């Protein structure tokens, strides 16, 4: 019986000739990523060893990555002390894949991991962040867990008792119309599947549209797969994956592509044609409450946010800068831009995008997660409305339960910032 | 037996259970104070110790969706509440099992706040309405962790076993 990509990856990582959906395996972990919540991982890790007489030392330091991104620079003494505790652990053990708060190599974990070549096709990447699904964009099996589970991985080097998830095959065809792209596609898919439609499942992306899509776009799809409940999203590796890893991530060693068998067993197949897809908006307060932009156009917006692990990459900033060129952010609307990494920040600076944002009246912030989950800057006032290129619009997500968040693409966000109301970039943009 | 103290709809996110703005607080001993913080009446009742251990939160489908923050499980665990939900999102489900939070998947559960529920193997009985509802077993792959009393204890056992083999 044929295997899906994830089945192949898990079979190999568990040292078995083959696995099928719902088999229970203990795959070895290729990369174990944490961010600020490494504070809790360290606490739980030490607790595991209490009374054992064994030294609390992670199984393989080269496979641990820690990236500070959620509250950077620290917003208060508690976070600063958490950062300090993690730095101490990193120094004590010598963890090389550590990205501190720095303007040269810092950033959001889900951007830093691909950029620095930490993710390879066929690998098992596990992170203490639900959007760890992102790294499926490079053909890895990648998913989020909690801190105690990460402590267990640090101790044992394997993920315990994983059920091989069934796979839903998503086949995408057609070319995107102007001002429509990967964010609109994934919002459309989440609306179709619902917020729990892929719970305990993998979304495996196929079709001509995916093959032609950049790694940046694929990261958007896999990043938000979790919003349909998916364990992981995955794009089988191809020439684009290889050229990203060579050119952007500086990977020199052999890259092995893990591809699905022709007779792989899928739970179901979903086919989508994007050639007539409209810009999509996820309306408050669930990500599956998705509507074409026309249905909510005209809604007044107090804050526009462009950035995050979902849509803070260079192509996203380029799209927004082109729409803002020669125009101003509307009075009564604030616009925040936070690039996904230090590298992207630097590239956007050189390309002139950041100057364009500032000239238009936007505030350019440092890379980080902050506003997306209401933990660090960009909080909303009572009754305010935000339009964001981020990934979640749950009640209270942007720091205030009495506010509302709409999700959209960078094109919709930029056009709406100019108009001060939710705007279709095909008519209100350029 | 426990009284339903909170009835929730579907897609209750971990942002609702434990708002992001308290994420710098991580220790299970400290997270209970922020449990459902923006549901101010419920949070106040918890803090006033007016909710006895064993009380039940009943939720519709996809409870605990969203962020992987483990605080969402530890904050409920800290008050020793039971969660009975029609379905539970993957990461929250695993966090709950790992931390020993009592969760029950009950696809057809019907209960209102104030109802008395009896949770038994394979079923939940609503003593107030007299109706009984079948439960779904937790993932069998996780049973060893449940039996060990949580993931820390289970991993500790595995660490000692692997040490014995060397």
Contacts between the chains, C-beta under 8 A, distances in Angstrom:
chain1	res1	chain2	res2	distance
A	24	B	140	7.6
A	24	B	141	4.2
A	36	B	23	7.7
A	36	B	24	7.6
A	37	B	23	7.7
A	37	B	26	6.6
A	37	B	69	7.3
A	37	B	70	7.6
A	39	B	26	5.3
A	40	B	26	4.0
A	40	B	27	7.3
A	40	B	70	6.5
A	43	B	26	7.1
A	43	B	27	6.6
A	44	B	152	6.3
A	47	B	152	5.5
A	48	B	152	5.5
A	48	B	155	5.0
A	48	B	156	5.2
A	48	B	159	6.5
A	49	B	156	7.4
A	49	B	159	7.0
A	50	B	156	7.8
A	51	B	156	7.9
A	52	B	156	6.1
A	52	B	159	6.0
A	52	B	160	5.9
A	52	B	163	7.7
A	54	B	159	6.1
A	54	B	160	7.6
A	54	B	163	6.0
A	70	B	23	6.9
A	71	B	23	8.0
A	71	B	24	6.7
A	76	B	24	7.3
A	78	B	24	4.4
A	78	B	25	7.1
A	79	B	24	4.7
A	82	B	24	6.2
A	82	B	26	7.4
A	128	B	68	6.0
A	129	B	67	7.8
A	129	B	68	5.8
A	130	B	66	6.5
A	130	B	67	5.3
A	130	B	68	4.4
A	130	B	91	6.0
A	132	B	68	8.0
A	144	B	68	4.4
A	144	B	91	5.7
A	145	B	68	6.2
A	145	B	91	6.5
A	145	B	94	6.6
A	146	B	68	5.5
A	146	B	69	7.6
A	146	B	70	3.8
A	146	B	73	7.1
A	146	B	91	6.5
A	146	B	94	6.6
A	146	B	95	3.9
A	146	B	98	6.4
A	147	B	26	7.5
A	147	B	70	4.7
A	148	B	70	6.2
A	148	B	95	7.3
A	148	B	98	4.7
A	148	B	99	6.4
A	148	B	150	7.9
A	148	B	151	5.1
A	148	B	152	6.4
A	149	B	94	6.4
A	149	B	95	7.5
A	149	B	98	5.8
A	149	B	151	6.4
A	151	B	151	8.0
A	151	B	152	7.5
A	151	B	155	7.3
A	152	B	98	8.0
A	152	B	151	5.5
A	152	B	152	7.9
A	152	B	154	7.7
A	152	B	155	4.2
A	155	B	155	5.3
A	155	B	158	7.6
A	155	B	159	5.6
A	156	B	155	6.4
A	156	B	158	5.9
A	156	B	159	7.2
A	156	B	162	7.5
A	160	B	145	7.1
A	160	B	151	7.5
A	160	B	154	7.4
A	160	B	155	7.5
A	160	B	158	7.9
A	161	B	141	4.0
A	161	B	142	5.9
A	161	B	144	6.7
A	161	B	145	6.9
A	162	B	141	7.2
A	163	B	139	6.0
A	163	B	141	5.1
A	195	B	11	5.1
A	195	B	62	5.8
A	195	B	65	5.9
A	196	B	10	7.9
A	196	B	11	7.2
A	196	B	61	5.9
A	196	B	62	3.9
A	196	B	65	6.8
A	196	B	87	6.5
A	196	B	89	6.9
A	199	B	62	6.9
A	199	B	87	7.0
A	199	B	89	6.2
A	199	B	90	5.8
A	200	B	90	5.3
A	229	B	62	6.8
A	229	B	65	6.6
A	229	B	89	6.1
A	229	B	90	6.9
A	231	B	90	6.0
A	286	B	11	5.2
A	288	B	11	7.8
A	373	B	15	7.2
A	373	B	20	4.0
A	373	B	23	7.7
A	373	B	67	7.1
A	374	B	19	7.3
A	374	B	20	4.8
A	374	B	21	5.6
A	375	B	20	4.7
A	375	B	21	5.8
A	375	B	23	5.7
A	375	B	24	7.8
A	392	B	13	7.5
A	392	B	15	7.2
A	392	B	66	6.2
A	392	B	67	7.9
A	394	B	13	4.1
A	394	B	15	4.5
A	394	B	16	6.6
A	394	B	66	6.1
A	395	B	13	7.8
A	395	B	15	7.3
A	395	B	16	6.4
A	395	B	38	7.7
A	396	B	15	5.5
A	396	B	16	6.8
A	396	B	19	5.5
A	396	B	20	7.8
A	396	B	38	5.5
A	397	B	13	7.9
A	397	B	15	5.3
A	397	B	20	7.1
A	399	B	20	7.3
A	399	B	21	5.9
A	401	B	19	7.6
A	401	B	38	4.1
